[in-house]
Amino acid sequence: DPKEVMNERNVVMEERRMRYEDDPQNSLYEEVISTAFKAHPYQWPVIGWMSDIASIERKELYRYYRTYYSPDNAFIVISGDVNAENVLPKIKKNFGNIKPSKRNFIKDRTEEPQQSGEKRVYLKKEAELPYILMAYHVPSFPHEDSFALDVLSTILSAGKSSRLYKGIVYEKRLALNVFADYSGFYRDPFLFVFGGTAAPKKNIEDVEKAIYYEIEKVKEEMPSEREIQKAKNQIEASFVFAQDSTYSRAFYVGMFEMLGNWRLMEKYLEGIRKVMPEDVQAAAKKYLVDDNKTVGILVPTKAVRSE
C-alpha cells in the first residue's frame, strides 16, 4: 500500500533523527566511519542518510523485495527442542512452493584500499563535553589476527579494572568514560575503535594523548599471562552466556552462516584460547599505527536561542 510506504518512511526518518541527527556522539561516529572508508560500502550507514530515506518510493521497495527476499537468497535456522524428521516436511510445505527470484543479486565485494596516512575530522555540534573517536582498520573473523585483537580489546576496555579505565578515568581523571571496541563479526574487514568523553574542564587533546600512551604500553611490553587469561575467560563467558536462549542460539548460528559457515562457531573459541601475549603485542604493533587511523573530535557548541 503506497500510503503505508509514506507512513513508514516518516517513522524511519524520525528514528534517524532521534538516533543520529539529535545525538552528537552518534553523529560523530557516522562522520568517522564515512571518513575511514572511501571505497567499501561500510562508509554508508545502514539506516541511510536522511535524503536516502526521504526519496524512497513504493516501486523501489517492491523491486528490492522481489529481488532479495527469495529462497535462493535465504536460509532458515530452527533452534530448540525439535525433531528434524518432523520439522523438515513442514518447512518444505510452507516454503517449498515459493519461487526463486531469478534475478541477479548485487554482490558488492569492493575491497577497501590500504590507508596510507592519518585522517582527521571535526564535528561542531551542540553538546555538553568534547568527545573523541579513533578508528583503525583491522581484519575480521576468522582472520588469524582477529582473535588477538579481540583479546586486546578486552584487556584495554573490559570493566573498571581495564587499562583504559584505570589509567585515564580513575588515575588521571581526564575522562568521564573511555573505551576500546573490536568486533570481528563483519563480512569484510572493519575497525578497531577507541573513544572517550573528556571530563569537565579537561582537554580532549589530553584524552587522546592518554589513549596513545596506553596503546604504546602494549607495544613496548607484552601483557602478562594472567592478564591474557583473564581476558580470554571474559570473552568465553560472554560468548557462552550470549547464547542462553533458543532465540539467541539461532541468531548466532545465522550470524556465523552469514560469515561463511555456521560451524565456524566452534572455531571462534578455539582461536581465542590459543592467543598468547606475543600475539596481542604483535597485533597492536601491526594495526594500531598512525597511518592506519581516522580520528574524529566532537567540538561542543552552545545552543542558539531564538528571541
Sequence and secondary structure as in RCSB ss.txt:
>XXXX:A:sequence
DPKEVMNERNVVMEERRMRYEDDPQNSLYEEVISTAFKAHPYQWPVIGWMSDIASIERKELYRYYRTYYSPDNAF
IVISGDVNAENVLPKIKKNFGNIKPSKRNFIKDRTEEPQQSGEKRVYLKKEAELPYILMAYHVPSFPHEDSFALD
VLSTILSAGKSSRLYKGIVYEKRLALNVFADYSGFYRDPFLFVFGGTAAPKKNIEDVEKAIYYEIEKVKEEMPSE
REIQKAKNQIEASFVFAQDSTYSRAFYVGMFEMLGNWRLMEKYLEGIRKVMPEDVQAAAKKYLVDDNKTVGILVP
TKAVRSE
>XXXX:A:secstr
 HHHHHHHHHHHHHHHIIIIIT HHHHHHHHHHHHH SSSGGGS TT  HHHHHT  HHHHHHHHHHHSSGGG  
    SS  HHHHHHHHHHHHTTS    S             S EEEEEEEE SS EEEEEEEE  TTSTTHHHHH
HHHHHHHSSTTSHHIIIIIIIS  EEEEEEEE   SSS EEEEEEEEE TT  HHHHHHHHHHHHHHHHHS   H
HHHHHHHHHHHHHHHHTT SHHHHHHHHHHHHHHT TTHHHHHHHHHHT  HHHHHHHHHHHSSGGGEEEEEEEE
E      
